[in-house]
């Protein structure tokens, strides 16, 4: 699957971490795969040194699948993880930020050029 990046198109295998958020104990680096309409195909936690790293669990990450701009809302559409609330909130906010940026820059660039 081809994935758009700021420097052009790439594949999931060639993708390098592109976003970091502050976690409970350290920064968390993650990558997001989006389809051409801006829906989340998957999220992968690339680096997380936390002792309680439940943000790595597939069942938590799967709740982001098929979400698009405006649909990632911590506590409402995304369950937070007790014991690592800060990490789960910040990843959720980061995914929301990436979806918004993708929407503005890729899906409707004429309105962002304003």
Secondary structure, DSSP 8 states (H G I E B T S, - for coil): -EEEETTEEEEGGG----EEEE-SSSEEEEEEEE-TTS-EEEEEEEEE--SS-GGG-HHHHGGGTT--TT---BTTTB---TT-HHHHHHHHHHHHHHHHHHIIIIISHHHH--
